[in-house]
Amino acid sequence: MQILQKIALVFTIIGAINWGLIGIFDFDLVAAIFGDMTLLSRIVYTIVGIAGLINIGLLFTDYKEGK
């Protein structure tokens, strides 16, 4: 897996955890840390969204065992 995809995967996981917190506890961790829709929180949301788009490529990647 390329470095960019690994970084994107980390951000996608962070986004998924944040959405899990929102769904279960009605708690937005990004907003709690960076403020509600501040420039910094919007940047984090944008990075997570771009990371998700990058990881779409994982659906179409054929990994062979041992690689």
N, C-alpha and C positions, 0 to 999 in steps of 0.2 A: 504494500500500500504506500502510496506517495505521501510525503510529509504534509502537503497541503490537504490531502484527504483526511489524514489523521487529525490535523488541527480542526478541520471542519467537523469531523466526527465528535470531537470534544465539545465544540460549541453547540452542536445539535443535541448532545446529551444534556448539556446545561439547560438548553431551552426546554427539553422534555421534562427535566426535573422541575423547572419553574412552572410549566403548565400543569404538572401533577400537583404541585403545591396549591396552585390556583383552584384546580378542580376539587381537591379534597378539603383544603383548609381555608379557601378563599383568601390566600395570602400570596401576594406578588413579591417575590424575593428581589427581583431587579428594581422594582419601584421602591422597595424598602431600603435598598442600599444606595441607589443613585437618585431617588426622588421620582415623583409621579410625572412622567412624560417630560423630563428635562432633556437637554441635548445629549447628555451622557447616557441616559436610559434609552433614548431613541437610537443611539449608535449601537448599544448592546443588542437591542431588538433587531436592528438591521443586519448586524454581523451574524446573529443566529439564523435569520432568514436566508441570508446568502449561503451560510454553511449548509442549510437544509437543501438548497438548490444544488450545491456542489455534490452532496451525498446522493442525489438522484442517480448519479453515474454508477454508484455501487450496485444498483438494481440490474444494470446491464453488463457488469463485469463478471467474466467467467474465471473464477479462481480454481486452479488445479490443486489437489492435495500436495503438500510438501513445499509449496511456494509461498 
